[in-house]
């Protein structure tokens, strides 16, 4: 039994929500069987994606959830503890709520960070998260290359699938760069 099982049984979900939540439910059935797949965040990445879809709507929720997947990497703890309001759960998991706290005067320019994401990963790197930027670049470039290869092979279905996934990761990169810059604490200049 996973957290999504009882939610998926409700009649209040739209067709689009059900279509997106079904693969997440399948992932949870698989991942909850192995402690090696435990998420370092509290709400796990799959539960965070579900909450984002239900709270923000289908497309914004998927973009926000995809940003979380990009941030769930080996540098997450290092980046998390630098946040002014960083919280860590009693079991060591990183508390990363869906509604994040913005710095009143962020240390990085959010519009510049978002603009730099024209080159995938550059905005995140500018905002102080180069590992997240590298993951974004690899994912966008990888799916971009797959899109091109399938296009060259005249495979329109796989071209469309890969182009859609590439676009999703790229949109998440724009959002992630903006979010990271808005959460960046102001730089303290010592005399």
SEZADREN-650365 format. One record per atom (N, C-alpha, C): residue number from 1; residue in three letters; z, y, x. Coordinates in steps of 0.1 Angstrom, whole numbers, plus 2048, in hexadecimal, padded with zeros to 3 digits. Last residue first. Example, Ala and Ser with C-alpha at 12.3 -4.5 7.8 and 13.67 -1.06 7.14 Angstrom:
! residues 2
PAVO num residu   z   y   x
PAVO   2    SER 847 7EA 880
PAVO   2    SER 847 7F5 889
PAVO   2    SER 84F 800 881
PAVO   1    ALA 84E 7C7 884
PAVO   1    ALA 84E 7D3 87B
PAVO   1    ALA 84E 7DF 884
This chain:
! residues 191
PAVO num residu   z   y   x
PAVO 191    UNK 83C 9B4 951
PAVO 191    UNK 83A 9C0 95A
PAVO 191    UNK 83B 9BB 969
PAVO 190    UNK 829 99C 93F
PAVO 190    UNK 836 99F 946
PAVO 190    UNK 833 9AB 950
PAVO 189    UNK 81C 999 920
PAVO 189    UNK 819 99E 92D
PAVO 189    UNK 826 9A3 934
PAVO 188    UNK 816 980 90B
PAVO 188    UNK 821 988 910
PAVO 188    UNK 81E 98C 91E
PAVO 187    UNK 7FE 97C 8F2
PAVO 187    UNK 801 97B 900
PAVO 187    UNK 80C 985 904
PAVO 186    UNK 806 96F 8D2
PAVO 186    UNK 802 97A 8DA
PAVO 186    UNK 806 977 8E9
PAVO 185    UNK 7FC 94D 8CA
PAVO 185    UNK 806 957 8CB
PAVO 185    UNK 801 962 8D4
PAVO 184    UNK 7E3 942 8B4
PAVO 184    UNK 7E6 944 8C3
PAVO 184    UNK 7F1 94F 8C4
PAVO 183    UNK 7DA 940 89B
PAVO 183    UNK 7E8 93B 89E
PAVO 183    UNK 7EC 93D 8AC
PAVO 182    UNK 7C1 94A 89C
PAVO 182    UNK 7CB 951 893
PAVO 182    UNK 7D9 94C 896
PAVO 181    UNK 7B5 938 8AD
PAVO 181    UNK 7B6 946 8B2
PAVO 181    UNK 7C1 94D 8A9
PAVO 180    UNK 7B6 921 89D
PAVO 180    UNK 7BC 921 8AA
PAVO 180    UNK 7BF 92F 8AF
PAVO 179    UNK 7A5 929 887
PAVO 179    UNK 7B3 925 885
PAVO 179    UNK 7BB 926 892
PAVO 178    UNK 78C 92D 894
PAVO 178    UNK 793 938 88D
PAVO 178    UNK 7A2 935 88B
PAVO 177    UNK 788 913 89D
PAVO 177    UNK 789 91E 8A7
PAVO 177    UNK 790 92A 8A0
PAVO 176    UNK 787 905 885
PAVO 176    UNK 792 902 88F
PAVO 176    UNK 793 90D 899
PAVO 175    UNK 770 90F 879
PAVO 175    UNK 77D 911 872
PAVO 175    UNK 789 90F 87D
PAVO 174    UNK 75D 907 88C
PAVO 174    UNK 75E 915 888
PAVO 174    UNK 76C 917 882
PAVO 173    UNK 762 8EB 88A
PAVO 173    UNK 764 8F2 897
PAVO 173    UNK 765 901 895
PAVO 172    UNK 75B 8E4 871
PAVO 172    UNK 769 8E3 874
PAVO 172    UNK 76C 8EA 882
PAVO 171    UNK 73F 8E9 874
PAVO 171    UNK 747 8F1 86B
PAVO 171    UNK 756 8F1 86E
PAVO 170    UNK 73B 8D3 885
PAVO 170    UNK 738 8E1 88A
PAVO 170    UNK 740 8EB 881
PAVO 169    UNK 740 8BD 876
PAVO 169    UNK 748 8BF 882
PAVO 169    UNK 746 8CE 887
PAVO 168    UNK 72C 8C1 862
PAVO 168    UNK 73A 8C1 85E
PAVO 168    UNK 743 8C4 86B
PAVO 167    UNK 715 8BF 871
PAVO 167    UNK 718 8CB 86B
PAVO 167    UNK 727 8CC 867
PAVO 166    UNK 717 8A4 879
PAVO 166    UNK 717 8AE 883
PAVO 166    UNK 71A 8BC 87D
PAVO 165    UNK 715 898 85F
PAVO 165    UNK 721 896 867
PAVO 165    UNK 722 8A1 872
PAVO 164    UNK 6FB 8A0 859
PAVO 164    UNK 706 8A4 850
PAVO 164    UNK 713 8A3 858
PAVO 163    UNK 6EC 894 86D
PAVO 163    UNK 6EB 8A2 86B
PAVO 163    UNK 6F7 8A7 863
PAVO 162    UNK 6F1 879 867
PAVO 162    UNK 6F5 87E 873
PAVO 162    UNK 6F6 88E 873
PAVO 161    UNK 6E4 877 84D
PAVO 161    UNK 6F2 874 84F
PAVO 161    UNK 6F8 87A 85C
PAVO 160    UNK 6CA 87F 853
PAVO 160    UNK 6D2 887 84A
PAVO 160    UNK 6E1 884 84B
PAVO 159    UNK 6C2 86A 865
PAVO 159    UNK 6C1 878 869
PAVO 159    UNK 6CA 881 860
PAVO 158    UNK 6C5 854 854
PAVO 158    UNK 6CE 856 85F
PAVO 158    UNK 6CE 864 865
PAVO 157    UNK 6AF 85B 843
PAVO 157    UNK 6BD 858 83E
PAVO 157    UNK 6C7 85B 849
PAVO 156    UNK 698 85D 853
PAVO 156    UNK 69D 869 84C
PAVO 156    UNK 6AC 867 847
PAVO 155    UNK 68C 855 86E
PAVO 155    UNK 696 84E 866
PAVO 155    UNK 69D 859 85E
PAVO 154    UNK 67A 85A 884
PAVO 154    UNK 676 85B 876
PAVO 154    UNK 67F 853 86D
PAVO 153    UNK 683 85C 89D
PAVO 153    UNK 680 84F 899
PAVO 153    UNK 67B 84E 88A
PAVO 152    UNK 689 877 89D
PAVO 152    UNK 67E 872 8A5
PAVO 152    UNK 67A 864 8A1
PAVO 151    UNK 6A1 875 88D
PAVO 151    UNK 695 87D 889
PAVO 151    UNK 688 879 890
PAVO 150    UNK 6B1 867 89E
PAVO 150    UNK 6AD 861 891
PAVO 150    UNK 6A1 868 88B
PAVO 149    UNK 6B4 87A 8B3
PAVO 149    UNK 6AE 86C 8B5
PAVO 149    UNK 6A9 866 8A9
PAVO 148    UNK 6C0 88F 8A5
PAVO 148    UNK 6B3 891 8AB
PAVO 148    UNK 6AC 883 8AE
PAVO 147    UNK 6D8 883 89E
PAVO 147    UNK 6CF 889 893
PAVO 147    UNK 6C1 88A 899
PAVO 146    UNK 6E3 87D 8B7
PAVO 146    UNK 6E0 873 8AD
PAVO 146    UNK 6D6 877 8A3
PAVO 145    UNK 6E7 898 8BF
PAVO 145    UNK 6DE 88F 8C7
PAVO 145    UNK 6DA 883 8BE
PAVO 144    UNK 6FB 8A0 8AC
PAVO 144    UNK 6EE 8A7 8AD
PAVO 144    UNK 6E3 89E 8B4
PAVO 143    UNK 70F 88F 8B3
PAVO 143    UNK 708 88D 8A6
PAVO 143    UNK 6FB 894 8A5
PAVO 142    UNK 714 89A 8CC
PAVO 142    UNK 711 88B 8CB
PAVO 142    UNK 70A 889 8BD
PAVO 141    UNK 71B 8B5 8C7
PAVO 141    UNK 70F 8B1 8CF
PAVO 141    UNK 70B 8A3 8CD
PAVO 140    UNK 732 8B1 8B7
PAVO 140    UNK 726 8B8 8B2
PAVO 140    UNK 719 8B4 8BA
PAVO 139    UNK 742 8A2 8CA
PAVO 139    UNK 73F 89D 8BC
PAVO 139    UNK 732 8A4 8B7
PAVO 138    UNK 743 8B3 8E0
PAVO 138    UNK 73E 8A5 8E2
PAVO 138    UNK 73A 8A0 8D4
PAVO 137    UNK 74F 8CB 8D6
PAVO 137    UNK 741 8CB 8DC
PAVO 137    UNK 73B 8BC 8DC
PAVO 136    UNK 768 8C1 8CD
PAVO 136    UNK 75E 8C7 8C4
PAVO 136    UNK 750 8C6 8C9
PAVO 135    UNK 773 8B9 8E6
PAVO 135    UNK 771 8AF 8DB
PAVO 135    UNK 767 8B4 8D1
PAVO 134    UNK 774 8D3 8F2
PAVO 134    UNK 76C 8C8 8F8
PAVO 134    UNK 769 8BD 8ED
PAVO 133    UNK 786 8E0 8E1
PAVO 133    UNK 778 8E5 8E2
PAVO 133    UNK 76F 8DA 8E8
PAVO 132    UNK 79D 8D1 8E6
PAVO 132    UNK 797 8D1 8D9
PAVO 132    UNK 789 8D6 8D9
PAVO 131    UNK 79F 8DA 901
PAVO 131    UNK 79D 8CC 8FE
PAVO 131    UNK 797 8CA 8F0
PAVO 130    UNK 7A3 8F6 8FF
PAVO 130    UNK 797 8F1 905
PAVO 130    UNK 794 8E2 902
PAVO 129    UNK 7B1 90B 8EF
PAVO 129    UNK 7B2 8FD 8ED
PAVO 129    UNK 7A5 8F6 8F2
PAVO 128    UNK 7AF 927 8F0
PAVO 128    UNK 7B9 920 8F8
PAVO 128    UNK 7BB 912 8F6
PAVO 127    UNK 79A 934 8E4
PAVO 127    UNK 7A7 935 8DE
PAVO 127    UNK 7B2 92E 8E5
PAVO 126    UNK 785 92A 8F4
PAVO 126    UNK 789 938 8F5
PAVO 126    UNK 797 93A 8F0
PAVO 125    UNK 784 910 8E9
PAVO 125    UNK 787 912 8F7
PAVO 125    UNK 78C 920 8FA
PAVO 124    UNK 77C 916 8CF
PAVO 124    UNK 789 90F 8D1
PAVO 124    UNK 78D 911 8E0
PAVO 123    UNK 763 921 8D5
PAVO 123    UNK 76D 929 8CE
PAVO 123    UNK 77B 923 8D0
PAVO 122    UNK 754 90C 8E1
PAVO 122    UNK 757 918 8E8
PAVO 122    UNK 762 920 8E2
PAVO 121    UNK 74E 8F7 8CF
PAVO 121    UNK 75A 8F5 8D8
PAVO 121    UNK 75E 902 8DF
PAVO 120    UNK 72C 8FD 8CC
PAVO 120    UNK 737 8F5 8C8
PAVO 120    UNK 742 8F4 8D3
PAVO 119    UNK 722 91D 8CA
PAVO 119    UNK 721 912 8D4
PAVO 119    UNK 72E 909 8D1
PAVO 118    UNK 72D 929 8B5
PAVO 118    UNK 71F 927 8B5
PAVO 118    UNK 71C 91C 8BF
PAVO 117    UNK 747 930 8BC
PAVO 117    UNK 745 922 8B7
PAVO 117    UNK 736 91F 8B4
PAVO 116    UNK 749 94B 8C0
PAVO 116    UNK 746 943 8CB
PAVO 116    UNK 743 934 8C8
PAVO 115    UNK 751 953 8A6
PAVO 115    UNK 743 956 8AB
PAVO 115    UNK 740 94D 8B6
PAVO 114    UNK 76C 94B 8A7
PAVO 114    UNK 763 945 89D
PAVO 114    UNK 754 947 8A1
PAVO 113    UNK 775 95C 8BB
PAVO 113    UNK 777 94D 8BD
PAVO 113    UNK 76D 946 8B3
PAVO 112    UNK 771 975 8B0
PAVO 112    UNK 76A 971 8BC
PAVO 112    UNK 76A 962 8BE
PAVO 111    UNK 783 973 89A
PAVO 111    UNK 774 975 898
PAVO 111    UNK 76C 971 8A4
PAVO 110    UNK 79C 970 8A7
PAVO 110    UNK 797 966 89F
PAVO 110    UNK 788 967 89C
PAVO 109    UNK 7A6 977 8C7
PAVO 109    UNK 79E 97D 8BC
PAVO 109    UNK 797 972 8B4
PAVO 108    UNK 7C7 96E 8D0
PAVO 108    UNK 7B9 96C 8D1
PAVO 108    UNK 7B2 972 8C5
PAVO 107    UNK 7E1 971 8C8
PAVO 107    UNK 7DE 974 8D6
PAVO 107    UNK 7CF 973 8D9
PAVO 106    UNK 7E6 982 8A8
PAVO 106    UNK 7E3 976 8B0
PAVO 106    UNK 7DF 97A 8BE
PAVO 105    UNK 7FE 98F 898
PAVO 105    UNK 7F4 995 8A2
PAVO 105    UNK 7F1 98A 8AC
PAVO 104    UNK 80A 97C 887
PAVO 104    UNK 806 98A 882
PAVO 104    UNK 7FC 991 88B
PAVO 103    UNK 7FD 95B 887
PAVO 103    UNK 804 965 88E
PAVO 103    UNK 800 973 889
PAVO 102    UNK 800 946 86A
PAVO 102    UNK 7F8 94F 873
PAVO 102    UNK 801 958 87B
PAVO 101    UNK 808 926 863
PAVO 101    UNK 80E 933 865
PAVO 101    UNK 805 93B 86F
PAVO 100    UNK 7F6 911 84C
PAVO 100    UNK 7FB 914 859
PAVO 100    UNK 7FF 923 85A
PAVO  99    UNK 7F7 8F8 836
PAVO  99    UNK 7F7 907 836
PAVO  99    UNK 7FE 90C 843
PAVO  98    UNK 7FA 8DE 83F
PAVO  98    UNK 7ED 8E3 83B
PAVO  98    UNK 7EC 8F2 83A
PAVO  97    UNK 80F 8DA 85D
PAVO  97    UNK 80C 8DC 84E
PAVO  97    UNK 7FE 8E1 84B
PAVO  96    UNK 818 8C6 873
PAVO  96    UNK 80C 8CF 872
PAVO  96    UNK 808 8D0 863
PAVO  95    UNK 82E 8B9 889
PAVO  95    UNK 82D 8BE 87B
PAVO  95    UNK 822 8C9 87B
PAVO  94    UNK 829 89D 89C
PAVO  94    UNK 827 8AB 89B
PAVO  94    UNK 826 8B0 88D
PAVO  93    UNK 842 884 8A1
PAVO  93    UNK 835 888 89C
PAVO  93    UNK 835 897 89A
PAVO  92    UNK 85C 87C 8A8
PAVO  92    UNK 853 881 8B2
PAVO  92    UNK 845 886 8AE
PAVO  91    UNK 86D 877 894
PAVO  91    UNK 867 86B 89A
PAVO  91    UNK 85D 86F 8A5
PAVO  90    UNK 874 890 88A
PAVO  90    UNK 87E 888 891
PAVO  90    UNK 879 87C 898
PAVO  89    UNK 858 8A6 891
PAVO  89    UNK 860 89D 888
PAVO  89    UNK 86A 895 890
PAVO  88    UNK 857 8C7 89D
PAVO  88    UNK 854 8B9 8A0
PAVO  88    UNK 85E 8B0 898
PAVO  87    UNK 847 8E6 89A
PAVO  87    UNK 851 8DD 896
PAVO  87    UNK 84D 8CE 899
PAVO  86    UNK 840 907 8A5
PAVO  86    UNK 83E 8F8 8A6
PAVO  86    UNK 84A 8F0 8A2
PAVO  85    UNK 83C 922 8A2
PAVO  85    UNK 843 91B 898
PAVO  85    UNK 842 90C 899
PAVO  84    UNK 82D 929 8B9
PAVO  84    UNK 83A 92F 8B7
PAVO  84    UNK 842 928 8AC
PAVO  83    UNK 81D 90F 8CB
PAVO  83    UNK 81E 917 8BF
PAVO  83    UNK 82C 91D 8BD
PAVO  82    UNK 820 8FD 8E0
PAVO  82    UNK 81E 90B 8E4
PAVO  82    UNK 81E 914 8D7
PAVO  81    UNK 820 8E4 8D5
PAVO  81    UNK 82D 8E9 8D9
PAVO  81    UNK 82C 8F8 8DE
PAVO  80    UNK 804 8E0 8D0
PAVO  80    UNK 80E 8E1 8C5
PAVO  80    UNK 81B 8E8 8CA
PAVO  79    UNK 7F8 8DB 8E9
PAVO  79    UNK 7F5 8E7 8E1
PAVO  79    UNK 7FF 8EA 8D7
PAVO  78    UNK 805 8C3 8F0
PAVO  78    UNK 806 8CE 8F9
PAVO  78    UNK 803 8DB 8F1
PAVO  77    UNK 7FD 8B2 8DA
PAVO  77    UNK 80C 8B6 8DC
PAVO  77    UNK 80D 8C2 8E5
PAVO  76    UNK 7E1 8B1 8DE
PAVO  76    UNK 7E7 8B7 8D2
PAVO  76    UNK 7F6 8BB 8D4
PAVO  75    UNK 7D3 8A6 8F2
PAVO  75    UNK 7D9 8B3 8F5
PAVO  75    UNK 7E0 8B8 8E9
PAVO  74    UNK 7C7 88E 8E8
PAVO  74    UNK 7D2 88D 8F2
PAVO  74    UNK 7D9 89A 8F5
PAVO  73    UNK 7C3 897 8C5
PAVO  73    UNK 7BE 891 8D2
PAVO  73    UNK 7CA 892 8DC
PAVO  72    UNK 7BC 8A4 8AA
PAVO  72    UNK 7C4 898 8AD
PAVO  72    UNK 7BF 891 8B9
PAVO  71    UNK 7A9 8B7 8A6
PAVO  71    UNK 7B5 8BB 8AD
PAVO  71    UNK 7BE 8AF 8B0
PAVO  70    UNK 796 8A9 897
PAVO  70    UNK 792 8AE 8A4
PAVO  70    UNK 79F 8B1 8AC
PAVO  69    UNK 7A5 8A5 880
PAVO  69    UNK 7A1 899 887
PAVO  69    UNK 79D 89D 896
PAVO  68    UNK 7A8 8BF 877
PAVO  68    UNK 7B4 8B8 87B
PAVO  68    UNK 7B0 8AC 884
PAVO  67    UNK 78D 8C5 870
PAVO  67    UNK 793 8CC 87B
PAVO  67    UNK 79F 8C5 880
PAVO  66    UNK 78C 8B4 85A
PAVO  66    UNK 784 8B0 866
PAVO  66    UNK 789 8B8 872
PAVO  65    UNK 79B 8C2 848
PAVO  65    UNK 7A0 8B5 84D
PAVO  65    UNK 798 8B0 859
PAVO  64    UNK 78B 8D9 845
PAVO  64    UNK 799 8DA 84A
PAVO  64    UNK 79E 8CD 850
PAVO  63    UNK 774 8CC 83A
PAVO  63    UNK 773 8D4 846
PAVO  63    UNK 781 8D5 84D
PAVO  62    UNK 77F 8C1 823
PAVO  62    UNK 779 8B8 82D
PAVO  62    UNK 778 8BF 83A
PAVO  61    UNK 787 8D9 815
PAVO  61    UNK 791 8CF 819
PAVO  61    UNK 78C 8C5 824
PAVO  60    UNK 76F 8E6 810
PAVO  60    UNK 779 8EC 819
PAVO  60    UNK 783 8E2 81E
PAVO  59    UNK 764 8D1 7FF
PAVO  59    UNK 75E 8D5 80B
PAVO  59    UNK 768 8DC 815
PAVO  58    UNK 779 8CD 7EA
PAVO  58    UNK 772 8C3 7F1
PAVO  58    UNK 76D 8C8 7FE
PAVO  57    UNK 799 8E0 7EA
PAVO  57    UNK 78C 8DC 7E5
PAVO  57    UNK 784 8D3 7EE
PAVO  56    UNK 7B2 8E4 7F4
PAVO  56    UNK 7A8 8EE 7F7
PAVO  56    UNK 79B 8EC 7F0
PAVO  55    UNK 7C2 8CE 7EA
PAVO  55    UNK 7C7 8DB 7EA
PAVO  55    UNK 7BC 8E6 7EB
PAVO  54    UNK 7B3 8B6 7EE
PAVO  54    UNK 7B9 8B9 7E1
PAVO  54    UNK 7BD 8C7 7DF
PAVO  53    UNK 7AB 8B9 809
PAVO  53    UNK 7A1 8B7 7FE
PAVO  53    UNK 7A7 8BB 7F1
PAVO  52    UNK 7C4 8BA 815
PAVO  52    UNK 7BB 8C5 816
PAVO  52    UNK 7B0 8C5 80B
PAVO  51    UNK 7CF 8A1 80F
PAVO  51    UNK 7D6 8AD 80B
PAVO  51    UNK 7CC 8B9 80B
PAVO  50    UNK 7BC 891 81D
PAVO  50    UNK 7BE 88F 80F
PAVO  50    UNK 7C4 89C 809
PAVO  49    UNK 7C1 89A 838
PAVO  49    UNK 7B3 89B 832
PAVO  49    UNK 7B4 89A 823
PAVO  48    UNK 7DB 891 83A
PAVO  48    UNK 7D8 89F 83C
PAVO  48    UNK 7CB 8A2 835
PAVO  47    UNK 7D8 875 83A
PAVO  47    UNK 7DF 87C 82F
PAVO  47    UNK 7DD 88B 82F
PAVO  46    UNK 7C9 873 852
PAVO  46    UNK 7C3 86E 845
PAVO  46    UNK 7CB 875 839
PAVO  45    UNK 7DC 87C 865
PAVO  45    UNK 7CF 883 863
PAVO  45    UNK 7C8 87F 856
PAVO  44    UNK 7FD 87E 857
PAVO  44    UNK 7F3 877 85F
PAVO  44    UNK 7E5 87E 85C
PAVO  43    UNK 813 898 857
PAVO  43    UNK 80A 890 84F
PAVO  43    UNK 7FF 88B 859
PAVO  42    UNK 819 894 876
PAVO  42    UNK 81F 891 86A
PAVO  42    UNK 819 89B 860
PAVO  41    UNK 805 885 891
PAVO  41    UNK 809 890 888
PAVO  41    UNK 810 88B 87C
PAVO  40    UNK 7FC 86F 89E
PAVO  40    UNK 806 877 8A5
PAVO  40    UNK 80B 883 89C
PAVO  39    UNK 7F8 851 88B
PAVO  39    UNK 7F4 85F 88E
PAVO  39    UNK 800 866 895
PAVO  38    UNK 7F3 830 896
PAVO  38    UNK 7FC 83A 890
PAVO  38    UNK 7F8 848 894
PAVO  37    UNK 7E5 81B 8A0
PAVO  37    UNK 7DD 825 899
PAVO  37    UNK 7E6 830 892
PAVO  36    UNK 7F7 809 8A9
PAVO  36    UNK 7EF 810 8B3
PAVO  36    UNK 7E7 81B 8AD
PAVO  35    UNK 801 7FC 893
PAVO  35    UNK 809 807 898
PAVO  35    UNK 801 80F 8A3
PAVO  34    UNK 7ED 7F2 879
PAVO  34    UNK 7EE 7F2 887
PAVO  34    UNK 7F7 7FF 88C
PAVO  33    UNK 7E9 7F5 85E
PAVO  33    UNK 7ED 7E8 863
PAVO  33    UNK 7F0 7E8 872
PAVO  32    UNK 7E0 80E 858
PAVO  32    UNK 7EF 80C 856
PAVO  32    UNK 7F3 7FE 85B
PAVO  31    UNK 7C5 80C 85C
PAVO  31    UNK 7CD 812 867
PAVO  31    UNK 7DC 810 865
PAVO  30    UNK 7BB 800 844
PAVO  30    UNK 7B8 7FA 851
PAVO  30    UNK 7C3 7FF 85B
PAVO  29    UNK 7C4 810 830
PAVO  29    UNK 7C7 802 82F
PAVO  29    UNK 7C5 7FB 83C
PAVO  28    UNK 7B9 829 839
PAVO  28    UNK 7C7 827 839
PAVO  28    UNK 7CB 818 838
PAVO  27    UNK 79D 824 835
PAVO  27    UNK 7A2 826 843
PAVO  27    UNK 7B1 823 843
PAVO  26    UNK 79D 822 819
PAVO  26    UNK 799 816 821
PAVO  26    UNK 79E 818 82F
PAVO  25    UNK 7A4 83D 814
PAVO  25    UNK 7AD 832 80F
PAVO  25    UNK 7AA 825 817
PAVO  24    UNK 78D 849 81E
PAVO  24    UNK 79A 84C 824
PAVO  24    UNK 7A4 841 820
PAVO  23    UNK 779 840 80D
PAVO  23    UNK 779 83C 81B
PAVO  23    UNK 786 83F 822
PAVO  22    UNK 784 84D 7F4
PAVO  22    UNK 783 83E 7F6
PAVO  22    UNK 782 83A 804
PAVO  21    UNK 783 868 7F5
PAVO  21    UNK 790 862 7F8
PAVO  21    UNK 78F 853 7FA
PAVO  20    UNK 768 86F 7EF
PAVO  20    UNK 76E 872 7FC
PAVO  20    UNK 77A 86B 7FF
PAVO  19    UNK 767 866 7D4
PAVO  19    UNK 75D 861 7DE
PAVO  19    UNK 762 864 7ED
PAVO  18    UNK 77B 874 7C8
PAVO  18    UNK 77C 865 7C9
PAVO  18    UNK 773 860 7D4
PAVO  17    UNK 771 88E 7CA
PAVO  17    UNK 77D 88A 7D1
PAVO  17    UNK 77F 87B 7D2
PAVO  16    UNK 75A 88B 7BA
PAVO  16    UNK 759 88E 7C8
PAVO  16    UNK 765 88B 7D0
PAVO  15    UNK 766 885 7A1
PAVO  15    UNK 75D 87B 7A7
PAVO  15    UNK 75C 87E 7B6
PAVO  14    UNK 789 890 7A1
PAVO  14    UNK 77B 891 79E
PAVO  14    UNK 772 886 7A5
PAVO  13    UNK 7A7 882 794
PAVO  13    UNK 79E 885 7A0
PAVO  13    UNK 790 886 79B
PAVO  12    UNK 7B7 87A 77F
PAVO  12    UNK 7B5 889 781
PAVO  12    UNK 7AB 88C 78C
PAVO  11    UNK 7BF 860 77E
PAVO  11    UNK 7B3 864 777
PAVO  11    UNK 7AF 872 779
PAVO  10    UNK 7CC 84F 79A
PAVO  10    UNK 7CD 859 790
PAVO  10    UNK 7BF 85D 78A
PAVO   9    UNK 7C8 83E 7B0
PAVO   9    UNK 7C9 838 7A2
PAVO   9    UNK 7C9 842 797
PAVO   8    UNK 7CB 84D 7C6
PAVO   8    UNK 7BD 849 7C2
PAVO   8    UNK 7BD 843 7B4
PAVO   7    UNK 7E7 84F 7C8
PAVO   7    UNK 7DF 85B 7C5
PAVO   7    UNK 7D1 857 7C0
PAVO   6    UNK 7ED 835 7D0
PAVO   6    UNK 7F2 83A 7C3
PAVO   6    UNK 7EA 846 7BF
PAVO   5    UNK 7DF 833 7E9
PAVO   5    UNK 7DD 82A 7DE
PAVO   5    UNK 7E1 82F 7D1
PAVO   4    UNK 7E7 845 7FC
PAVO   4    UNK 7DB 849 7F4
PAVO   4    UNK 7D9 840 7E9
PAVO   3    UNK 7FC 83A 80B
PAVO   3    UNK 7FF 845 802
PAVO   3    UNK 7F3 849 7F9
PAVO   2    UNK 7F7 816 806
PAVO   2    UNK 7F6 822 80E
PAVO   2    UNK 7F9 82E 805
PAVO   1    UNK 800 7F4 809
PAVO   1    UNK 800 800 800
PAVO   1    UNK 800 80C 809
